[in-house]
Amino acid sequence: MKKPGVLESARMADVGPWDVADVDTSSRSIKSAERTLALFELFSLQERPLTVGEISRMLEVPQPSISMLLRNLVKLGYLDHDRQARTFVPNIRIMLLGSWVHRRFNENLHLEEMLDRLLAKIGETVILAIQNGIWSQYVSAQMPEKPARMEVQSGLLRPITCTAVGRVLLSNKSDAEIEMIVRRCNAEVSEDRLRVHPPTFLELIHGIRASGFAETRGDMTPGYGAIAIAISSPMSNIPMAVSVGATNDHLEQKHDLILSAMLELKAHLARTTSPTSLTV
């Protein structure tokens, strides 16, 4: 099975609204925090030790600034430094920082196990996503081992109006809030095909509310589509979405199977998610 987030084409520009190379110097603490988070996102994408030069080039940050950041994180105990290889890598302390979040998800929903079962049953890419401003962001992506598959990476950002996960998340909001997000998203995207017509888009959202799921066919990536449902997070009241993505042909062939499995997953999560499990 393909490991989540491992793609040769992974790019930092796709996984965060990073502005690490051009931040107001009066906000020095914000710049440091942003660069630190971008650094750990980079390690997550690369999944290997990196040199100062590699990090500087990939983050587009001057090498002296990266060297200082790395030295500080080594002193704080978050990175290990191999002096002979001249590389840096996150250590077990980083893993332990988020272990309680992972444990809470599995204790309350067994979500990871359920997504694994969904992948095995459907044989197509399974994505867990959240809203990040005007973007849908993939927090987990599990892919089958086969040539014709949807390839995505954990952390990927996509316009929220153009993805199945984004649309199903928007369906939980008011029409007024959706219209505001649509205007912002239309202003940010660089391709005309990714801009949506507000009245038509609202009609689409009304249909999603009625059916309980969202579908796309090439709206974001030509030739590929997805079916998505919204689920509740065991950590807060902020919703997440699960989707199955595949080529348009595969989605057509497996449509009933995918939709049945997705609605079964949604029903199971609704039964097992209690009000107390939605708070920290």
N, C-alpha and C positions, 0 to 999 in steps of 0.2 A: 504493500500500500504506500502510495506517495506520502511523504511526510508533509504535514501542513506548513505552508509558508516557504517551501524550498523551490524557488524558480530561478532559472538562469537569467531571466529578464527582469528580476526584481529591481525596483528603483525607489530610492528614498522619496522622490517627488510624488510617488503614487500612494504613500502610506501616511502622509500627514501634511497639514498646511504649514510646513516648515518655512521659516524665513530666517534660518540660522545665520546666513551670511550678511543680512541687512536688517539689523534691529537697532532701534534708537539707542544710542550709547548711554542716554540718561536712564534707561531701564536695564542697568547692568545685571541685576538679579534675575530679571525675566529672560535676558539673553542666555545667562548661564544655565537656567532651568531648562530652556528650550533646547539648548545644545546637548545637555545631559540626556534628555528624553530621546532626542534624535539619535544620539550615540547608541543607546540601548535598543532602539528600533532597528538600527543598522546591524547590530550584532544578531538580532532576532532574524533578520532577513538573510544574512550571510552564513550564520551557524558555523563560524570558525574563528580562530584567533586572527587579529588584524594588526598591521603595523601602523605607526603614526602617519606615514605617507598615504597609505590606503584610506584611512579614516578621513584625513584632510581632503583628499581628492573626492571621495564619495559624498561627503557632507558639504563640500565647497566652503570650507572654513580654513583660514590661514593655519599653517602647521604649528607656529609657536603657540597659538591659542589652544589647539588640540593637545599639544604636549602638556601644557599647564593643566588642562582639564583631566587628562589621563593620570597625571601624577597625583592630583588631588583625590581622584577616585580610588587609586591604589592605596593611598594613605588612609582613606576612610574604610577600606576593606571591601570595596565592591568590585574591584578588578584585580586580576592576577597578572603579573608582568614576567614574561620569560626574557631575561636579559640576553641570553645567548641567541635566541631567535628574533629578539627585538619586537615581540608581539604582545598584545594585550587581549584579555578575554574575561568576560564576567565570571564570577565564582559562585559557589553554592549560596552565598548570602542573598544574591539577587533572586534566586529561585525561592528561597524561604520567605522573602518579603511578600510574595503573592500566593504562597501555599494555602493560607487560610481562605482566600477567595476561591481557589480551586476546590478546596475541601467543602466550602459552603454550597457551591453549585452541585457537587456530587451528593452531598448529604441530603439536600432538599429535593433535587430533581433527577439525579443520576443522568444529567444531561449529556455528558460525554459518552457514556455507554449507549444512550438512546441514539445519538448522532452516528455512532459507529454502526449500530444495527441498521439505521436508515441507509447508510452508505452500502452496507453489505446487501441489503434487500433490493435497492434501486440500481446500484452499479453506476451512479453518476455523481458528480461533484456536489458535496453538501457544504453549505455555508451558514455560519452564525454571524449575524450582523447587528449593529446598533446605528443610531443616528448620531452624527457628529456635525452639528451646525446644519449647513445645506448639503451635506454629503451623507451617503450611506457608507459605513466603514465595516469591512469584513474583519471580525475579530478571530475567526477560526475558519479555515478552509481545508477540507479533506477531499482528496481526489483519488479515484480508482486508477489502477495501472492499466491504461489502454490508450491507444493513440488518439482516438476521437473523443476528447473530453474537454470540458471547460476548464481552462487553467487560470487560476487566480492565486493571490497570495494573501496571507494574513496581514491585516493592516491596510489593505487596499482601500482607497477612497474613490467613490464614484458619485456623480450627481444624483441626489436623492430622488429626483423626479423621473429618472430614466431606468431605475432598477426595480425588480420585483420586491426586494426587501425594503427599499426606500418607500415604494408606494404603499405597501401594507402597513408600514410604520406611520406614514402620513395619514392613513385612513382613521387613525385614532385621534386626530386633531380636528379642531373646528375648521369650517370652510374659510373663515377669515384668516386664520393662522396659515393655512395651506396656501392661500393666495399670496400672502406676504413671502413665504418661502419660495414659491414659484417665481416671483419677480426677482428675488435675489439670485436664485439659481440660474435663471435665464440670462442675467447680467454677467455671471461668472463664467459660464461655459464658453468654450472657444469655437465650437462647431454649431452651425445653424440647426443641424439635424437633432441636436441634443436640447434644443429649446422647445418648450411645450406651450400650447395655447391654453391660457387659464380656464376659460369656460369648458372647453373640451376635456381638460385634465380633471376638473371637478366632477364632471359626469362619470369619468373613469373611476374616480375615488368612490363615488356613490355606489357604483357597481361592486367595488371591492368590499365596501362595508356590508352590502347585502349578501355576498357570497362567502365572506370570511377568508378569502385568499386573493393573491395577486398573481398575474401572469405577464410575462414579456416575451416577445419574439423579435430579437434583433434590435430592440430599442437602444440598448447600450453598445453591444458588440455585434456587428452584422454576422448572421449565421448562428448565433447562440441566443438562448433564452433561459427563463427560469420560472419556477412556481414557488411562491413564498407564503408563509403564515406568520402572524405575530404571536409572540409568547411573552409571559411575564418573567422578569428577572427575580431570582431568589435573593438578590442583594438590595433591591430598591423597587420603587414603583415605575422605574424607567423601562419601557418595553424593549424587547429584542425581537429579531426576526430570524427564522430558519428558512432556507431555500434549497431547492435542488436545481442545479444548473446543468445544461447539456446543449448539444447541437439542436437546432430546430427539428431536424429529422428524428432524433432520439426522443425529444419531448413529445412529438406527435405520436410516435410508436408506443411510448410508455405512459402516455398522459393519464389514463385511468389508474394505473398502478401507482404512479407518483402521487396523484391527488389523493387517492385512498390512504396511502401511507402517511402523507402530510396531515390529513384531517384526523387520522388515528393518533398521530403524535400530539396534535393540538388538544384533542379530547383527553388524552392521558395526562398531559401537563395541567390542564384545567382541573382535573380531579385531584391531582397530587399537590398542587400549589395552594397552600393555606395562607390567610392574611398575615399570620405571624412570620411566615417564611419569606415575606417580601420586604422585611426590614432587617437592618443589620443588628 
